[in-house]
Amino acid sequence: MLLIFGLGYSGAAVAALARARGNTVLGTTRGTPGEGQIGFDAAGPAIAAASHLLVTAPPDTAGDPVLARHGAAITAAARGGGLRWIGYLSSTVVYGNRDGGWVDEDTPPAPSGPRGQRRVAAEAAWAALVADTGTALDIFRLAGIYGPGRSAFDDLRAGRARRVARPGHAFGRIHRDDIARAVLAAMDRPDGARRVLNLADDLPAESAEVIGCAAGLLGIPPPPTIAFADAARDMSPMALSFWADNRRIASRKTRTALGLSWRYPTYREGLAAILLEERGQHLRQQSEVGRT
């Protein structure tokens, strides 16, 4: 059984793909549990029964919330031999600022701010938990997540998209569906030790390029270009923290280890697929209305 701590955007995609291929999946929730869900605080029996565990919940200022609540139960399951694999969804923020240079899975973390420091601490805590247990641990370092319902299309339609110009400042991205595919591939190919896997597509790109591409696919004019210095004046501290780091993420070693190619190797394929899916859903909705 696969137990997922956190059925958010990425966790729900992993759960759906795992169920589609026949896996038994339970996910935790802080709210009222629905089908296939269990309360976060009541997850003890599920931990004892799980063969695979995926953690999507980010750390907060107090540390990793899953370890804080269930660390003892997870340690017992790992030492007992029933829990064979743990996956932890971390972030490429751990690499910090590299002034546009490339990093890969062997690059030591060098976080430049509190978010990255918390991630590094959480990764280390999970590594300490599985030490000498025989349980495999995969640390997935995710670039910027996008997909249906969370893309440049949504920002453009909502009127909040800004084409911020900062030449040479590139961001890495990964489509939600490639995250799910990579997690299941890692489950199928455990390494038996701590492994770092970078989930980032093959084309780091400037934010303005992505907004422009999305606008073109929608057939609308792109927003006017804004210099970063001007845009930064009203950015939130969180937004500024994203712009503080400039790095390019390589993932070739990850794809080789998992025997995987990205379905969406660049944002161009990813955006085109999202738009096609949206239009297909719209046509189905229109068809259903026509039958009523």
C-alpha positions in Angstrom: 0.0 0.0 0.0 1.1 3.5 -0.8 0.4 6.1 1.9 0.6 9.7 0.8 1.0 12.5 3.4 -0.7 15.4 1.8 -3.2 15.1 -1.1 -2.5 18.5 -2.6 -1.8 19.3 -6.2 1.1 16.9 -6.7 0.0 14.3 -4.1 -3.4 14.0 -5.7 -1.8 13.4 -9.1 0.5 10.7 -7.7 -2.5 9.0 -6.1 -4.6 9.1 -9.3 -1.8 7.6 -11.4 -1.0 4.9 -8.8 -4.7 3.9 -8.5 -5.0 3.8 -12.3 -2.3 1.2 -12.4 -3.8 -0.9 -9.6 -2.0 0.3 -6.5 -3.9 0.6 -3.2 -3.5 4.2 -2.1 -4.4 6.1 1.1 -3.9 9.8 1.5 -4.0 12.0 4.6 -6.1 15.0 5.1 -6.5 17.7 7.8 -10.2 18.0 7.0 -13.0 15.4 7.0 -11.7 12.3 5.3 -13.4 11.2 2.1 -13.0 8.0 0.1 -9.4 6.8 0.0 -8.4 9.3 2.8 -7.6 9.2 6.4 -7.2 11.9 9.0 -3.6 13.2 9.5 -3.6 12.5 13.2 -5.1 9.0 12.8 -2.6 7.7 10.3 -0.8 5.4 12.7 -2.4 2.1 11.6 -1.9 3.1 7.9 1.8 3.7 8.5 2.1 0.2 10.0 0.4 -1.3 7.0 2.2 0.8 4.3 4.9 -0.6 2.1 5.5 2.8 0.4 5.3 6.3 1.9 5.3 9.6 0.1 5.6 12.9 1.9 4.4 16.1 0.1 3.9 18.3 3.1 6.5 21.1 3.3 8.4 22.0 6.5 7.3 24.9 8.6 9.3 27.0 11.0 8.9 24.2 13.6 10.3 21.6 11.3 8.8 18.7 9.3 5.1 18.2 10.4 5.0 14.5 9.4 8.1 13.7 11.4 6.9 15.7 14.4 3.6 13.8 14.6 4.5 10.4 13.2 8.3 10.0 13.3 8.2 7.2 15.9 5.6 5.2 14.0 7.5 5.6 10.7 10.8 4.6 12.4 9.1 1.5 13.8 7.7 0.6 10.4 11.0 1.0 8.7 12.9 -1.0 11.3 10.2 -3.7 11.1 10.8 -4.2 7.4 7.3 -3.5 6.3 8.0 0.0 5.0 10.3 -0.5 2.0 10.4 2.9 0.4 10.0 6.6 1.4 9.7 9.4 -1.0 10.1 13.0 0.1 9.0 15.9 -2.2 11.6 18.6 -1.6 12.5 21.6 -3.7 15.3 22.9 -5.9 15.4 25.9 -3.6 18.0 23.9 -1.6 20.6 24.7 -4.3 20.4 28.4 -3.7 21.7 31.1 -6.0 24.2 30.0 -8.7 24.2 33.2 -10.8 22.6 31.3 -13.7 24.9 28.3 -13.5 23.9 24.7 -13.7 23.4 22.3 -10.8 22.8 18.6 -10.9 21.9 15.8 -8.4 25.5 15.7 -7.1 25.7 19.4 -6.4 25.8 20.1 -2.6 22.9 22.2 -1.3 23.7 25.8 -0.6 20.4 27.5 0.4 20.4 31.3 0.3 17.3 31.8 2.5 15.1 30.4 5.2 12.9 28.3 2.8 15.9 26.5 1.5 17.4 26.0 4.9 14.2 24.4 6.2 14.2 22.1 3.2 17.8 21.0 3.8 17.0 20.3 7.4 14.0 18.3 6.5 15.9 16.2 4.0 18.6 15.5 6.6 15.9 14.5 9.2 14.4 11.9 6.8 17.9 10.6 5.9 18.6 10.2 9.7 15.3 8.3 10.2 16.0 5.6 7.6 19.7 5.2 8.5 20.5 1.6 9.2 16.9 0.4 8.5 17.2 -0.9 5.0 14.4 1.4 3.8 15.1 3.2 0.6 14.8 7.0 0.6 14.3 9.1 -2.5 14.6 12.9 -2.1 12.8 14.5 -5.0 13.9 18.1 -5.6 11.2 19.8 -7.6 11.5 22.8 -9.8 8.5 25.1 -10.3 5.4 23.0 -10.5 2.8 23.7 -13.2 -0.1 21.9 -14.9 -3.8 22.1 -15.4 -5.3 24.7 -13.2 -1.9 26.1 -12.2 -0.3 27.6 -15.3 0.4 30.9 -17.1 -3.0 30.5 -18.7 -4.7 31.0 -15.4 -2.7 34.1 -14.6 -3.4 35.6 -18.0 -7.2 34.9 -17.7 -7.2 36.4 -14.2 -5.4 39.5 -15.4 -2.6 38.9 -12.9 0.1 37.8 -15.4 3.1 40.1 -15.6 5.9 39.8 -18.2 8.8 40.7 -16.0 12.0 41.2 -17.9 15.2 40.2 -16.2 17.6 39.0 -19.0 19.5 35.9 -18.1 17.4 35.0 -15.1 15.9 31.5 -15.8 13.5 29.3 -13.8 13.2 25.6 -13.9 9.8 23.9 -14.2 8.2 20.5 -14.1 4.7 19.5 -15.2 2.5 17.9 -12.5 2.1 14.7 -14.6 5.8 14.2 -14.9 6.1 14.5 -11.1 3.6 11.6 -10.8 5.4 9.5 -13.4 8.7 10.1 -11.7 7.5 9.1 -8.3 6.0 5.8 -9.5 9.1 5.1 -11.5 11.2 5.6 -8.4 9.0 3.3 -6.4 9.5 0.6 -9.1 13.3 1.2 -9.2 14.4 1.7 -5.6 18.1 2.2 -5.1 18.2 0.8 -1.6 19.9 3.9 -0.1 19.4 7.7 0.0 19.0 9.0 -3.5 18.6 12.6 -4.8 16.4 13.0 -7.9 16.0 16.3 -9.7 12.5 16.9 -11.2 13.0 19.7 -13.7 12.4 19.9 -17.4 15.0 20.4 -20.1 14.6 24.1 -20.8 15.1 26.6 -18.0 13.5 29.8 -19.2 12.9 33.3 -18.4 9.4 34.0 -16.9 8.6 36.5 -19.6 9.2 33.9 -22.3 6.6 31.5 -20.7 4.0 34.2 -20.4 4.5 35.2 -24.0 4.2 31.6 -25.2 1.0 31.1 -23.2 -0.5 34.4 -24.6 0.3 33.3 -28.1 -1.4 29.9 -27.6 -4.5 31.7 -26.3 -4.4 34.1 -29.3 -4.2 37.2 -27.1 -1.7 40.0 -26.8 0.9 39.4 -24.1 1.0 41.8 -21.2 3.5 44.7 -21.5 7.0 44.0 -20.5 8.0 45.3 -17.0 11.6 45.7 -15.9 12.4 43.6 -12.8 13.4 46.7 -10.8 10.0 48.2 -11.3 8.1 45.0 -10.7 10.0 44.2 -7.5 8.7 47.3 -5.8 5.3 45.7 -5.1 6.3 42.0 -4.9 5.6 40.0 -1.8 8.5 38.7 0.3 7.7 35.2 -1.0 7.8 36.4 -4.6 11.1 38.2 -4.0 12.5 35.0 -2.5 11.8 33.2 -5.8 13.5 35.9 -7.8 16.5 36.0 -5.5 18.0 32.8 -6.8 19.1 32.2 -10.4 20.1 28.6 -11.3 19.6 26.0 -14.0 18.6 22.5 -12.9 19.9 19.4 -14.8 18.0 16.2 -14.5 19.7 13.8 -16.9 21.0 11.6 -14.1 17.5 11.3 -12.6 16.0 10.3 -15.9 18.7 7.7 -16.5 18.3 6.2 -13.0 14.5 6.0 -13.5 14.5 4.9 -17.1 12.2 7.8 -17.9 11.8 10.6 -20.4 9.8 13.6 -19.6 6.4 13.7 -21.3 6.7 17.5 -21.3 10.5 18.2 -21.8 9.8 21.9 -22.1 7.2 24.4 -21.0 6.1 24.6 -24.7 4.8 21.0 -24.8 3.4 21.3 -21.3 1.4 24.5 -22.1 0.1 23.1 -25.4 -1.1 19.9 -23.6 -2.8 21.9 -20.8 -4.7 24.0 -23.4 -5.7 20.9 -25.4 -7.0 19.3 -22.2 -8.9 22.4 -21.2 -10.6 22.7 -24.6 -11.5 19.0 -24.5 -13.2 19.5 -21.1 -15.0 22.5 -22.4 -16.3 20.5 -25.4 -17.5 17.6 -23.1 -19.3 20.1 -20.9 -21.0 21.6 -23.9 -22.0 18.2 -25.1 -23.5 17.3 -21.7 -25.5 20.5 -21.6 -26.8 19.8 -25.1 -28.1 16.4 -23.9 -30.0 17.8 -21.0 
